[in-house]
Amino acid sequence: MLVANVTRALDIGSGSGLIALMLARQRGWHLSFRTDVSDNETRPPNRMLLALSPQAGEQLLDCMTIRWPDQQYSEAHCSLTRNFYLFR
């Protein structure tokens, strides 16, 4: 069975995210969604989340901040990780 979407966190700073995307394209995968992730509002994104699909289609781009200035996790981060934590 072919998996329709694969999501993976990749490091932007090292270029591994862009390299992974290039390798995925060479193997027939297409970018369907990309989220650039930053630690807080004052820092540039340093990782990305990619959703890949075997079919070409519309590409959606987004950005997400992990923590607010008060060091609380953002709602976007909590929503993304909620199912992976026992307590929150």
C-alpha positions in Angstrom: 0.0 0.0 0.0 1.4 3.4 -1.0 1.4 6.1 1.7 -0.4 9.2 0.4 1.3 11.7 2.6 4.6 11.7 4.5 5.5 14.4 7.0 8.9 15.0 8.4 10.7 17.8 10.4 13.8 19.0 8.6 16.5 21.4 9.5 16.5 24.5 7.2 19.8 25.9 8.4 21.9 23.0 7.3 20.1 22.7 4.0 19.0 19.2 4.7 15.4 20.1 4.3 16.0 21.4 0.7 18.2 18.4 -0.1 15.4 16.1 1.2 12.9 17.9 -1.0 15.2 17.6 -4.0 15.7 13.8 -3.4 11.9 13.3 -2.9 11.3 15.0 -6.3 13.8 12.7 -7.9 11.9 9.7 -6.6 8.5 11.0 -7.9 7.2 12.7 -4.8 5.6 16.2 -4.9 5.5 18.9 -2.3 1.9 19.5 -1.2 2.5 21.4 2.1 5.4 23.2 3.7 5.5 24.8 7.1 8.6 26.8 8.1 9.0 26.6 11.9 10.8 29.1 14.2 11.5 28.7 17.9 10.0 32.2 18.7 8.8 35.3 16.9 12.2 37.0 17.0 14.1 34.1 15.3 14.0 33.1 11.6 12.7 29.6 10.8 15.3 26.9 11.5 13.3 23.8 10.5 10.4 22.8 8.2 7.6 20.4 8.0 6.9 18.8 4.6 3.9 16.9 3.4 4.7 15.0 0.3 2.3 13.3 -2.2 2.7 11.0 -5.1 0.5 13.2 -7.2 1.3 16.8 -8.2 -1.1 19.4 -7.0 -1.5 22.8 -5.3 1.4 23.7 -2.9 0.5 25.3 0.4 3.0 27.3 2.4 2.7 28.3 6.0 4.8 29.3 9.0 4.6 28.4 12.7 6.1 29.7 15.9 6.8 27.2 18.7 6.8 29.6 21.7 5.4 33.0 22.4 7.4 35.8 24.1 6.1 34.6 27.5 7.7 31.2 26.7 4.3 29.5 26.5 3.8 27.1 23.7 1.8 28.5 20.8 -1.6 27.0 20.0 -0.3 25.8 16.6 2.5 23.9 18.3 0.2 22.4 20.9 -2.3 21.4 18.2 0.4 19.7 16.2 2.0 17.8 19.2 -1.0 17.2 21.4 -1.5 13.5 20.5 2.2 12.8 21.3 2.2 13.9 24.9 0.5 12.1 27.9 0.2 15.3 29.9 -0.3 18.8 28.8 
